[in-house]
Amino acid sequence: MGVRILGTNTRTYPKEDGAESWAREGCTVRVVLVAGDIGDYAAYAGQGSPEWVAAHGDKISFEEACVHFPGGQLERDRYRE
């Protein structure tokens, strides 16, 4: 059985040199919220497809996950750190 993805968030950040074409040349980061086996979840960040990031991305903190999934939709007691 594969990874169950609950949500994704993709953001493109400008290059540090302030280039006007930042959307084309900036850094794109995808954050994927993944379901756990016991009703918990965690978020992973990386570059690539949602499936790749879910399997190989870097786990992020609860606070960072809330930036990518705002509005109080994440619960600290269900989040795997």
N, CA and C atoms as a LAMMPS dump frame, in Angstrom:
ITEM: TIMESTEP
0
ITEM: NUMBER OF ATOMS
243
ITEM: BOX BOUNDS ff ff ff
-5.0000000000000000e+02 5.0000000000000000e+02
-5.0000000000000000e+02 5.0000000000000000e+02
-5.0000000000000000e+02 5.0000000000000000e+02
ITEM: ATOMS id mol type element x y z
1 1 1 N 0.844 -1.182 0
2 1 2 C 0 0 0
3 1 3 C 0.884 1.239 0
4 2 1 N 0.542 2.248 -0.797
5 2 2 C 1.339 3.453 -0.928
6 2 3 C 1.058 4.471 0.165
7 3 1 N 1.752 5.558 0.073
8 3 2 C 1.595 6.658 1.008
9 3 3 C 0.272 7.37 0.722
10 4 1 N -0.455 7.716 1.776
11 4 2 C -1.722 8.438 1.604
12 4 3 C -1.479 9.932 1.814
13 5 1 N -1.619 10.694 0.751
14 5 2 C -1.379 12.134 0.792
15 5 3 C -2.672 12.85 1.161
16 6 1 N -2.594 13.683 2.205
17 6 2 C -3.757 14.431 2.673
18 6 3 C -3.842 15.822 2.058
19 7 1 N -2.71 16.372 1.645
20 7 2 C -2.709 17.705 1.056
21 7 3 C -1.332 18.081 0.559
22 8 1 N -1.285 19.065 -0.33
23 8 2 C -0.01 19.568 -0.84
24 8 3 C -0.051 21.091 -0.878
25 9 1 N 1.119 21.693 -0.797
26 9 2 C 1.276 23.136 -0.918
27 9 3 C 2.566 23.367 -1.676
28 10 1 N 2.502 24.146 -2.735
29 10 2 C 3.686 24.439 -3.531
30 10 3 C 3.9 25.944 -3.552
31 11 1 N 5.135 26.355 -3.252
32 11 2 C 5.484 27.775 -3.253
33 11 3 C 6.775 27.98 -4.027
34 12 1 N 6.838 29.107 -4.741
35 12 2 C 8.057 29.486 -5.435
36 12 3 C 8.599 30.739 -4.77
37 13 1 N 9.858 30.658 -4.359
38 13 2 C 10.513 31.762 -3.669
39 13 3 C 11.475 32.449 -4.635
40 14 1 N 11.61 33.775 -4.522
41 14 2 C 12.508 34.5 -5.428
42 14 3 C 13.967 34.15 -5.185
43 15 1 N 14.762 34.363 -6.22
44 15 2 C 16.211 34.184 -6.077
45 15 3 C 16.748 35.279 -5.17
46 16 1 N 17.831 34.995 -4.49
47 16 2 C 18.411 35.975 -3.575
48 16 3 C 18.9 37.229 -4.273
49 17 1 N 19.237 37.128 -5.551
50 17 2 C 19.753 38.303 -6.253
51 17 3 C 18.656 39.275 -6.676
52 18 1 N 17.396 38.94 -6.369
53 18 2 C 16.288 39.839 -6.671
54 18 3 C 15.935 39.928 -8.141
55 19 1 N 16.268 38.927 -8.905
56 19 2 C 15.977 38.943 -10.339
57 19 3 C 14.479 39.104 -10.569
58 20 1 N 14.128 39.911 -11.561
59 20 2 C 12.721 40.152 -11.847
60 20 3 C 12.013 38.902 -12.352
61 21 1 N 12.745 37.987 -12.918
62 21 2 C 12.136 36.766 -13.446
63 21 3 C 12.112 35.657 -12.399
64 22 1 N 11.884 36.045 -11.132
65 22 2 C 11.957 35.083 -10.028
66 22 3 C 10.994 33.907 -10.172
67 23 1 N 9.827 34.142 -10.724
68 23 2 C 8.867 33.04 -10.838
69 23 3 C 9.392 31.948 -11.758
70 24 1 N 10.203 32.333 -12.742
71 24 2 C 10.753 31.359 -13.683
72 24 3 C 12.045 30.759 -13.159
73 25 1 N 12.812 31.537 -12.403
74 25 2 C 14.138 31.102 -11.993
75 25 3 C 14.28 30.897 -10.496
76 26 1 N 13.2 31.083 -9.744
77 26 2 C 13.273 30.944 -8.297
78 26 3 C 13.326 29.491 -7.862
79 27 1 N 13.195 29.297 -6.589
80 27 2 C 13.23 27.963 -5.985
81 27 3 C 11.808 27.528 -5.648
82 28 1 N 11.388 26.411 -6.193
83 28 2 C 10.056 25.888 -5.915
84 28 3 C 10.159 24.779 -4.882
85 29 1 N 9.362 24.909 -3.827
86 29 2 C 9.345 23.931 -2.735
87 29 3 C 7.932 23.382 -2.612
88 30 1 N 7.838 22.068 -2.521
89 30 2 C 6.543 21.418 -2.326
90 30 3 C 6.51 20.842 -0.915
91 31 1 N 5.399 21.066 -0.223
92 31 2 C 5.19 20.471 1.098
93 31 3 C 3.998 19.537 0.984
94 32 1 N 4.17 18.319 1.484
95 32 2 C 3.149 17.29 1.373
96 32 3 C 2.768 16.818 2.777
97 33 1 N 1.481 16.814 3.058
98 33 2 C 0.954 16.309 4.325
99 33 3 C 0.582 14.848 4.123
100 34 1 N 1.155 13.972 4.941
101 34 2 C 1.025 12.527 4.765
102 34 3 C 0.35 11.902 5.982
103 35 1 N -0.609 11.012 5.738
104 35 2 C -1.298 10.302 6.816
105 35 3 C -0.406 9.212 7.398
106 36 1 N -0.468 9.057 8.714
107 36 2 C 0.236 7.975 9.39
108 36 3 C -0.665 6.76 9.541
109 37 1 N -0.153 5.733 10.19
110 37 2 C -0.907 4.486 10.347
111 37 3 C -1.889 4.509 11.511
112 38 1 N -1.717 5.454 12.439
113 38 2 C -2.534 5.452 13.656
114 38 3 C -3.334 6.748 13.825
115 39 1 N -3.746 7.344 12.722
116 39 2 C -4.526 8.564 12.769
117 39 3 C -3.705 9.826 12.943
118 40 1 N -2.398 9.686 12.837
119 40 2 C -1.523 10.851 12.938
120 40 3 C -1.121 11.286 11.537
121 41 1 N -0.29 12.323 11.459
122 41 2 C 0.195 12.797 10.165
123 41 3 C 1.486 13.566 10.36
124 42 1 N 2.173 13.822 9.24
125 42 2 C 3.414 14.587 9.236
126 42 3 C 3.52 15.28 7.886
127 43 1 N 4.341 16.316 7.831
128 43 2 C 4.552 17.034 6.578
129 43 3 C 6.018 16.942 6.178
130 44 1 N 6.234 16.817 4.877
131 44 2 C 7.572 16.686 4.313
132 44 3 C 7.747 17.735 3.226
133 45 1 N 8.954 18.286 3.12
134 45 2 C 9.25 19.312 2.12
135 45 3 C 10.335 18.825 1.178
136 46 1 N 10.244 19.236 -0.073
137 46 2 C 11.256 18.88 -1.053
138 46 3 C 10.87 19.391 -2.423
139 47 1 N 11.584 18.921 -3.425
140 47 2 C 11.311 19.282 -4.806
141 47 3 C 11.005 18.009 -5.57
142 48 1 N 9.949 18.037 -6.347
143 48 2 C 9.556 16.87 -7.113
144 48 3 C 8.058 16.653 -7.024
145 49 1 N 7.616 15.503 -7.47
146 49 2 C 6.188 15.187 -7.44
147 49 3 C 5.734 15.026 -5.988
148 50 1 N 4.432 15.164 -5.734
149 50 2 C 3.948 14.945 -4.367
150 50 3 C 4.327 13.562 -3.819
151 51 1 N 4.266 12.561 -4.665
152 51 2 C 4.605 11.203 -4.222
153 51 3 C 6.078 11.09 -3.837
154 52 1 N 6.958 11.73 -4.625
155 52 2 C 8.385 11.678 -4.328
156 52 3 C 8.682 12.413 -3.023
157 53 1 N 8.112 13.598 -2.849
158 53 2 C 8.347 14.37 -1.624
159 53 3 C 7.807 13.617 -0.411
160 54 1 N 6.646 12.986 -0.543
161 54 2 C 6.073 12.225 0.575
162 54 3 C 6.992 11.089 1.004
163 55 1 N 7.664 10.469 0.056
164 55 2 C 8.53 9.323 0.358
165 55 3 C 9.958 9.707 0.699
166 56 1 N 10.464 10.835 0.152
167 56 2 C 11.886 11.161 0.281
168 56 3 C 12.178 12.561 0.812
169 57 1 N 11.139 13.362 1.056
170 57 2 C 11.347 14.739 1.5
171 57 3 C 11.837 14.815 2.941
172 58 1 N 12.167 16.026 3.35
173 58 2 C 12.616 16.282 4.724
174 58 3 C 11.409 16.591 5.595
175 59 1 N 11.303 15.899 6.719
176 59 2 C 10.198 16.147 7.642
177 59 3 C 10.356 17.544 8.227
178 60 1 N 9.253 18.275 8.322
179 60 2 C 9.299 19.626 8.87
180 60 3 C 8.553 19.685 10.197
181 61 1 N 8.839 20.726 10.963
182 61 2 C 8.231 20.886 12.288
183 61 3 C 6.74 21.218 12.172
184 62 1 N 6.042 21.056 13.271
185 62 2 C 4.622 21.4 13.325
186 62 3 C 4.406 22.865 12.974
187 63 1 N 5.259 23.733 13.516
188 63 2 C 5.114 25.166 13.262
189 63 3 C 5.266 25.491 11.77
190 64 1 N 6.244 24.886 11.125
191 64 2 C 6.44 25.108 9.689
192 64 3 C 5.282 24.519 8.887
193 65 1 N 4.788 23.367 9.296
194 65 2 C 3.655 22.755 8.601
195 65 3 C 2.434 23.666 8.66
196 66 1 N 2.237 24.359 9.792
197 66 2 C 1.094 25.266 9.938
198 66 3 C 1.196 26.461 8.995
199 67 1 N 2.415 26.846 8.612
200 67 2 C 2.592 27.926 7.645
201 67 3 C 2.068 27.481 6.275
202 68 1 N 2.31 26.233 5.937
203 68 2 C 1.899 25.704 4.635
204 68 3 C 0.452 25.231 4.618
205 69 1 N -0.081 24.872 5.773
206 69 2 C -1.473 24.43 5.896
207 69 3 C -2.128 25.255 7.006
208 70 1 N -2.468 26.528 6.717
209 70 2 C -2.958 27.448 7.748
210 70 3 C -4.431 27.223 8.098
211 71 1 N -4.901 28.028 9.019
212 71 2 C -6.321 28.007 9.361
213 71 3 C -6.671 27.04 10.472
214 72 1 N -5.688 26.575 11.214
215 72 2 C -5.975 25.683 12.33
216 72 3 C -6.376 24.274 11.926
217 73 1 N -6.075 23.883 10.705
218 73 2 C -6.487 22.546 10.26
219 73 3 C -5.612 21.424 10.812
220 74 1 N -4.405 21.764 11.32
221 74 2 C -3.519 20.747 11.901
222 74 3 C -3.63 20.764 13.429
223 75 1 N -3.569 19.59 14.012
224 75 2 C -3.626 19.461 15.472
225 75 3 C -2.264 18.989 15.971
226 76 1 N -1.704 19.72 16.936
227 76 2 C -0.373 19.392 17.465
228 76 3 C -0.32 17.952 18.008
229 77 1 N -1.354 17.51 18.715
230 77 2 C -1.304 16.174 19.316
231 77 3 C -1.388 15.044 18.29
232 78 1 N -1.775 15.338 17.064
233 78 2 C -1.804 14.322 15.997
234 78 3 C -0.59 14.394 15.086
235 79 1 N 0.244 15.445 15.267
236 79 2 C 1.377 15.658 14.368
237 79 3 C 2.6 14.9 14.855
238 80 1 N 3.209 14.11 13.958
239 80 2 C 4.449 13.372 14.269
240 80 3 C 5.637 14.282 14.065
241 81 1 N 6.367 14.565 15.1
242 81 2 C 7.583 15.411 14.962
243 81 3 C 8.769 14.552 14.613
